[in-house]
Amino acid sequence: MVTETDWRRRSVVVTGGTRGIGRGIAELFARRGAVVVLTGRDEEIARKVADELARTTGSRVTGLGVDLRDPEAIEAMAEEAEDRHGHVDVVCANAGVFPEKPLREMTAADVDDVLAVNLRGSILTTKAFLPAMERAGRGRVVLTSSITGPTTGFGGWSHYGASKAGQLGFLRSAALELAPAGITVNAVLPGNVRTEGLSELGEDYLRRMAATIPAGRLGETSDIAHAVLFLASDEAAFITGQTLTVDGGQTLPESLDSFTPTATGS
C-alpha cells in the first residue's frame, strides 16, 4: 500500500550540501520537515550553511566537515549522523568535483582525485550507511550523477564523465543486493543547472547554454531537488536501480536545427 511520506519522521543525509545542487536538495528536505545532515569539505562552511537553513526552514539541520576521499571520514560521518538523529532513512550521495583538464594533459593524480570523490565516495557513502538504514527497516539512496558521461560527452571532462557513468554501474548492482532489505538505489542525471559556479561565467554564457535546451532555460537547483525528493519518498518504494534525467530536454535533439521557436510553441 502506497502512503504519503511524512517527512517530519525522516532523517536525511546530503553530501556536498553546502552549495549548488546539494544545498538545494538539503533545503527542500528541510522545508518538508525532515531532519537533515549536510556535509562539505570545510566544516566551518558546512556549519554556517546548516545554521542558515535551520533558521529559514525551522527544521533541525546539522553541518559536518567531511572529505570523501578519506574512507575513515566517511565511516565517521555515518556514525555521527545516526548518533545525532537516532536513525537515517535517506542518503543523497551528491558530492562531486569537476575540474576541467584536457586528456593530453591529464595525470594519474587528476584521475584518481575525481574518481575518489565522485565514484568511490558514492560507493563508500552508501556502504557506510547500510547498517543505519537496515536498523531503520527501510532506506533510500539517491545518487547525483549527470548527463555528462552516461549520455553525453564534454571536452576536458573525460575523467568526470567516466566517474558519473561509473555511478550508474554501481547503482544497478547495489539495487539488486539491497532490495531484499527494503533499500532502493536510484540516481538523478542533471543537465545544465544554474549554480554559483555557472553564474560566475557571465550572462552571455548562460544565454548560450539555455539556447541548447528545448525548455528554453537552464535548470534550477530546485528542479533537481524535487526529483530527488520523489525518489526518496515512500511513493517511490517500488522504484530501484533506475535513473531519472532532469535536463529540460537537453539530450533530445540531434542538433540545434532539431527544434525551433515554432516547434517549441514559443
QUINORCOR-V799963 format. One line per field, one symbol per residue. ss: DSSP state (H for helix, E for strand, - for the rest). A space follows every 10 residues. Layout:
ss=???
//
This chain:
ss=------HHH- EEEE-----H HHHHHHHHHH H---EEEEEE --HHHHHHHH HHHHHHH--- EEEEE----- HHHHHHHHHH HHHHH----E EEE------- --HHH--HHH HHHHHHHHHH HHHHHHHHHH HHHHHH--EE EEEE--HHHH -E-----HHH HHHHHHHHHH HHHHHHHHHH H-EEEEEEEE --E--HHHH- --HHHHHHHH --------E- HHHHHHHHHH H--HHH---- --EEEE---- -----HHH-- ------
//
